[in-house]
Amino acid sequence: MTGQSRKKKYNPEELRMFIHQYGETGDPDLQELLVRAYTPLVETLSKKFVRGQIMHEDLVQVGMIGLLASLRRFDPSFDRTFESFAIPTIVGEIKRYIRDKTWSVHVPRRVKELSPKIKRVVDELTIQLQRSPQIADIARYLCVSEEAVLETLEMGRSYHSLSMDSDLEADSDGNTITLLDLIGSQESGYGQVEQNLMLDRALNVLDKREKEIIQLTYYQNLSQKQAGDVLGMSQMHISRLQRRALGKLREALKVDQHETVM
């Protein structure tokens, strides 16, 4: 396709002829010509749905999908213009994208579909009632339950999520903190859990008697004499076995820590 044909503007009759020819042949050059001719229409429709973090360029790309689908499915034999057929298809693709792709967290489809209806109805009822509508007003207008309205409003807050690094104003001087500063804290219990797991693995190097002595003297806080009374052994014997068990544990823990680092 020449540069001149790329820039040329076509009248409605010419476009109808090209659409008819494309429907019969599927010619890729005709497709490119028609896409370029109707790109301004897609851009105009996309602008109507731009809000918040939704980028216009993204919606134009989605709208182009609807345009291509319209070109493939349009039947010139029906008594309607291509534009009247294409616009609902393009808008449908854009709305589907907004419904399915722009929520920060997953919510049920029924919520995605009901949410824009509630926003529209709130504006309409505010004008009609001359006051802010109540949940019952909205539910009655949409013929849904009040629970459905409440669920949708609550989940609607999840449309955009905040990063844990988002800045929040902390005081009147303009100093800021992050969300992580508010909820994040160092949990000492994690280190204790890791130490306990390492100790449990190390205890496997002890024989039955040594495990019993460690259990009585360190877990149950018995003295060597009390442990000896339980096991029917002298305090001296308990002391000797305890020293031997502790030596084994120290060596086992050194090996465990080395393997963890490696």
N, C-alpha and C positions, 0 to 999 in steps of 0.2 A: 504494500500500500504506500503510495507516494506521500511526501510531506504535505503537498497541497490538499490531498483528500483527507488527511488527518485534521487539518484546520478548518475545512469547509463546513458551513452550517447547512443543514438540510431542512426543507419545509416538511410539514406534516404528511403531505402526499408521498413525497420521496421516502420518508421513514416507513410509512405503511407498506410501500413496495419492497423495501429492503427486509422488513420483518417477514413479509410473505415469502420472499425468496429464501431467507434464512430457514424458515420452517420447512421448506421443501428440500433444501440442499445441506443445511448444517455447515455452510461455508465458514471457516474460521476468520477469514478476512471480513466477512459481513458481520460476524459476531463482534470483532474488534471495533468496527465502525459504529455499530449500534451501542456498544458499551460506552464509547466515547461520547456519543450523542446524548445518552441518558445519564451520564455521570452527574451533571448539574442537578437533575431531579433527585438522585440519591443523596447528594450533599445537602440539598435543601431539607429533605425529609429527616436526615440524620441530625441536623441542628436542633430540631424540635425536641429531641430526647437527650440532649447533652445536659448533664447535671453532676455536681459533686466531682468524683474522681473518674467519671466516665469520659474518655477522650473522644473527640469528634472523629479523629482518624480511625479509631477502632470501629465506631458505628458505621462509618462509610464503607469499610471493608466488609462488615456484616451485611450492609445494605446491598453491596455488589453481588453477594451470594443470592439474595432475593431477586435482583435484576436478571442474573443469568438463568435462574430457575423460571422466571416469567418468560424470558425469550424462548426457552425450550418448550414450555407448556402452552403458550398462547396459540389459540386457534383463530385465524383471521376470518373463518367462516361465520363465527358468532357476531351478532350485531352489537359490538362494543369496541371501544378504542383500546389500544394497547395500554395506554396510561391508566385507564380505569381498572384494568386487570393487574397491572404491575404494582401500583401503589399499595394495595392491601397486602400483597405478597412481601414487598420490601419492608413495610412497617411491621408485618408479622415476624419477620426474621429479626428485626431490631429489638422488638419487645421480648422475643424468646431469648435473645442474648442477654438482655438486661435482667430477665427473670432468672436465668440459669447460671450466669457466669459472673455476676457482679456482687454476689453476697459473700462476705468475708468468711462466714462459717456455713456449714450445711444446715439447711432448714427444709421442712417438708414442702412439696410442690404446692399444696393447697395454701400454704402461708404466702408463698411467692405470688400466687395468683390473686389472693384476697388483699394483700397489702396495698397495691395501687388503687384498688376499688375503694378501700377505706379512706385513703387520702383524698380521692375525688369527692366521695360522699360527705366527708367532713366539711369541705368547702361549700358544697351545695346546701347542706343542712344549716350551716352557720348563717347563710343568707336567708334561708326560708324561716328559720326559727328565731333569728335575731339574737342568738346566744350560741355558746359552744355546745354542740350536741353531746348527749350522754351515750354511754355504751349501749343502752337499750334502744336509743333512737337509731344508732348506726345499724345495730343488729336487725331491727324491724325493717329498716329501709332496704337492706341487702337480703332479707329473708334468710338470715343465718342465726346461729345461736350466739348468745352473749359470750359464752366461753370461747367460741371461735374468734370473735373480735378481740377479746383480751389476749388470747394466745398469739394472734397475729401482731398486735401492738407490742407485746413483750419481745417477740422474736424479731420484730422490725428493728429493734435497737442493734441487732447483730449485722445490719447491712454493711457497716464498715467497722472493722476492728482496729484497735490502736496497737502500735508496736510497743514492746516493753521499754524501748528507748525514747518514747514520746516525751517531750518536755511538758511539764506542768508548772504553772506559776505557784511558787511556794509562799511568797510574802508580798507586802505592798511595795517593796523595793525592786521588784522585778526579778528576784532570784528564782531559779528554776531547779526542779528535781525531775527525775524520771519515774515512770511507773514501777520500774524495778527497785528504785530506792524505797518505795513505799511498802512493797510486799516481799522484797528479797531480804533474806537474813542468813547468816552463817549457822548451819545446823551442826552442833558438835556431836550429835548422836550418830551421824554417818560414820565418823571416824571410830567411834566406839563399836559400832556394828562390825566394821572391817577388822578391828582388833580381835573381837570375839570370834569371828570366822577363822582368822588365822590361828588363834589359840585352839579352837576345836580341831583343826586339822593337825596341829602339832601334838595334841594329846594322843594321837594314834601311835606315836613312837613309844609310849609307856606301856609297861605290862599291867596286868589287872591290879596288883597290889599297889603299884606306884600311882595309878589313877585314883584308887580309893583314898590314898593319903592326901593327894592334891585336892580331891573333892572335899574331904573333911576339914583340912586346914585352911584352904583358900576360899572355897565356895560356902562352906558352913561355918567358917571362922572358929573352929575348935582349936584349942591349944594342942601341942604335941602330946602332952600327957593325956588329954581327953581323947585324942585320936587313938592313942595306944590302948586306952581302956576299951574303946569300941572294937578295935581289931585284935585285942588280946596280945599286945606287943609292948615291949618296954619303950620308954620315951627315947632312949639312946638309939634303939633300932629304928624308930619312926624318924628321928632326926637324920640318920644316915641315909635312909631310903628317900627322904624328902630332898636332901641335897643332890642325890643321884638323879632323881626325877627332874629337878630344876635344871640341872646341867644338860640333860637330854632335850628339855624344852627350849633352852636358849639356843642350842645348836640347830634344832629343827626350825625355829623362828628365823634364824639367820639365813638358812637355805630358802625358806619361803619368801622372805623379803627380797632376796637376790633374784629369785625366779620371777617375782612380780615386776621388778625393775627391768629385767631383761625382756 
